[in-house]
Amino acid sequence: MSLAPIALFTYNRLEHTKQTIVALTKNELAAESDLIIFSDGPKNDAAKDEVDKVRNYLKTVNGFKSVKIIAREKNLGLANSIIQGVTEIINQFNKIIVLEDDLITAPYFLKYLNEALNRYEENDKIISIHGYVYPTKRPLPETFFLRGADCWGWATWKRGWDLLEIDSQKLLTALRTKKLGREFDLDGSYPYCQMLKGQIKGLNNSWAIRWYATAFLKNKLTLYPGRSLVSNVGFDDSGTHTGRTQVFQVPLSTTPIKVDLIPAEENSAAKKTIIEYFLSPRLRLLIFFIRFKYYFKIFTKIFSDRA
């Protein structure tokens, strides 16, 4: 089995970065994998010290087949950093595993992604493989497909990434024209369209919403595990685009995910289970605040433009 290179995107969160890398070194295939770390440049002089601390730590990283550090001189921002970095690596290696600096992986994360990349490589209905799955009340299948793509510990091939449309307005127009907005929002359970509108208005700079929309409109599928192999520890107010919440916390799987060849079609039962999770009271409260924050930013922008 040929192993995909791992791209890790970092900025100024030293402790998060340490946790991410330490967990990754404990993965079954870490010592056989190439790790490429992208270190974004500081936004301003105030951020330079924290970025330098991260970069000094990165120089000590080992436990992989190779470690390459790409230190950006300028600040690209998360979206541009990931879009450019993934494109650079995938054009060279044709496949990639992607992590950000706040994702803790289970020891079988690399095994699952590499096995799935190899098993589904020739099926162009599959756009990506994902390592995180929501903490649903009801159990999920060992693996299953959903329409679209995701961003918390994932992998893809060049044929998939080449489809990425970065123009959010084109994506939103296509969703409206095809009347797919409600389905895109998981039957109205999560405000993905609102996130896309926010990206257009400059209220967020999400690459992930464009990746999801691209895959959704192309009717492509992503493979998910029935038990999560990734935990996101970035919801502590330390991230650029995150707030403080625990609703996405999930226990890591203590056993490997079996990657069997399954039909390339969306699993309606798994989708329903995830929609039920999004409709839970804790998630509804979070979504209320997401919507409130969105409209607050719009009003603030309108009044600042008029000033």
N, C-alpha and C positions, 0 to 999 in steps of 0.2 A: 504494500500500500504506500503510494507516494504521499507525503505529508505536506499540507498547505503551510506557507509561512504565516506567522502570527504578526499582525500589526496592532500595536498598542499606542493609544493616543493620550498624551499627558499634557498638563499645563502647570499649575502651581500648588497642587494638593499633595504634599509629601506623604503624609500618613496614609491617605487613600491609595496612593501609588504603591507604597510599600506593601499594603495588604493585598492589592491586586497581583503584584509580582510574586510575593511569597506563596500565595495560593496557586498561582500558575506553575511555579516550580515543582509543586507536589503532584502535578498531573502526570499520568502514566506515560505520555509521549513527549514530555517537556525536553528531555535530554536529547531527543532526536529531531527537535523542531528548531527552525530558524526564527528568532525574535527580532522584529524591526520596531524600534520605538521612535515615535514622532513626538518631539518636544516643541510645543508652540512657543513663539517668542512672547515676551512680556507686553502687555497693553500700554504700560506707562512705567515711569521710573519706580513708582511705589510697588509694582508687581515684580520688579527685577530680582529682588532678594529671594522671594519664594520660588521663582522659576529657577534661579541658580541652585537653590537647595535641592530641588528635584533633579536637576541635571548632574549635580555632584553625586547624588545617590545612584543615578542610572549608570554611572561609570563603574559601579561596584557590582552590577548585576551579572550573575552567572547561572549555570544550571541548565543552559540550553545548548543546542548544537552550535549556534552562533548568536551573537548579540550585536546589532547595528543600531546606533543612535543617530537620528536625523534631527539636528537642532535648528529650528527655523530662526532666522535673524529677526524677522518681523512677526507681529501677531496676525495670524490668519483668521482667528476665531474658530470655534469648534466646527461649524459647518464646512467652511472652506478647507480647514485642516484635514477633516475626514475625507471630503470629496477628492481633494488633490492627492492625499496620501494613499487612499485605496486605489485610485486610478494608476498611480505610479507603480505600485506593487503588483497589481493584477495584470498590468500590461507586460510585466516581466515574467510572472510566475503562472498566470492564467487562472489562479484560484487564490483565495485568501481567507483567513480567520481574523475577525476584527473585535477588539476590546477597547473600552475606555477605562479611565483610571479609577473608576469607582465600582468595578464589577469583580466580585469574588467568585471564583469558579470551583466546582467540585472536582475531585481527582479524575473523573471520567469525562470531563468536558471535551478535551482534545480528541479523545478516542471516538466519542459520539460524532463530533463534527467531521472528522476525517473519514470515518466509515461512511457517513451519509453523503459526503462530497463525492466519494468514489462510487457509491452505489447508484446515485441519481445523476451522475455526470452527463450521461447521454440523453436524459429526458428534459427537453427544453420547456416542458410545462412547469418545471420546478425552478424557481428563481433563487432560492436561498434556503439555508438551514439555520434554525434558531435554537439557542441554548436555554433561554429563560421561559418559564410558563407561569401563569398567574396562580395564586393559591386558592383554587376553586374548592368549594365544599364537596362537590361530587368528584370521584376519581375520573381520570382521563385515560384514553388508550396509551399503550406504550409509546407509540409515535402516531402522529396524525397531521393532516394538512389543513391549512387555512389559506384563504385567498389573501394576497397582499404580501407584505414583508415587514420585518421588525428590526430592532436596533440594540438589544441588550445581550451581547455575546452572540455573534452570528458569523456566517460564512457564505461565500458565493463564488461563482465562476465568472470569468471574463464575459461570457455570453449573457449572463444576467446583469452584471454591472453596466455593460454597454447600453442597456436599455434606459438607464436613469435619465429622467427629464428634470432639469433643475429649474425650469420656468414654472413657478407655482400658478401663475395666471392661466397658462395653458392647461394645467392639470385640473384646476377648478372649473374652467369653462367646459372641459370634457365631461366632468362629473355632472354638471348641470345639464348639458346637452343630452346626455344619456340617461338623465334622471336617476342617478345612482347615489345621490347624497345620503339618503337614509341607510342604504345598505353599507356604504362606506363608513358610516358612523356606527356600524354593528347594530343595525336596527334601531338607531337612535340612542343607544346606551352610552356612547362616549363621543365627545365633540371633536372628532378628527377634522371635519370640514372647517370648524372654527379655527383650529390650529393652522390649517392651510390658508385661510383668510388672514390670520394674524401674520403669517410669513409674508404675504403679499403687502400688507400694510406696514411692514417693518417692525412689528411688535415682538417677533421672535425670529431667530435665524436657524430654524430647524432644518437639518438635512434629512432627518428621519421621516418627517411627514411627506416629503417629496419622494423618498424611496418607497414608502408604503403606497402612496397614490399611484406612482408609476407601475408598481407590480399589480395593484388592484385593477387599474384600467387596462393593463395588458392581459388580465385574467390569468395571472401567474400564481403559483402556490409556494408556500413556505412550510417546511417540515418542522414540527415542534415535538419536544419530548413530553411524555406524560408526567414526569417528575422533573422539577427544575434542576438544572446543572449550573445555574447562575443566580447570584444574589446581588441586588443593587444596594450599595451602602451609601449612595450619594444624596439621599433625601434627608440631609441634616443641615440645609441652608448653605452648604459649602460650595455647591455647584453653580454654574452660570445660569442654567435654565431650570433648576429644581428648587422646590421649597421643602419644608419640613413635614414629613408624613411617614407613617409606618404601614400604610395599607398595601404596599407592594412587597413587603418583606415575606420571604418564603424560605422554608428549610431546604437545604441542598440534599439532593439524592445521595444516599449512601451506597447505592448499587449502580452498576452500569446500565445504560439504556440499550436495549437490544434493537439494532437497526435492521429490520426485515424489509423486504421489498413489499410495499403496500400500494393499492390503486392510487393513481395520481388524480385525486378528486378531493374537494373540500369535505371535511367530516362535519356534517350538519349537527350531530349530537354533541361533538366537542365544542363547536361554535355556540350552541345553545347554552352549554355549561359556562362558558366564558362570559356570555352576555348576562347570565344570572349573577355572576360575580360582579360585573360592572353595575348592575342594578341593586346591589346590596346597599344598605343604609350608609355604611362608612364611605363607599365610593360615591354615592350620590352627594354627600356633603362635600367631598373633595371636588367633584365636578361643578358644584355650585360656586365654589371659590375660584375655580379655573375660569368659569364664565364671568364672574364678577370682576376678576383681575383683567380679563380681556376687554370688557366694556369700559372699565376704569382707565385703561391705557388709551383706548380710542378717544374718550372725552378729554383726557389730559393732552393728547397730541393735537386735537382740534383746537383747544384753547391756546396751546403754546404756539401753534401756527398762526393764530389770529393776533397774537400779542406783538 
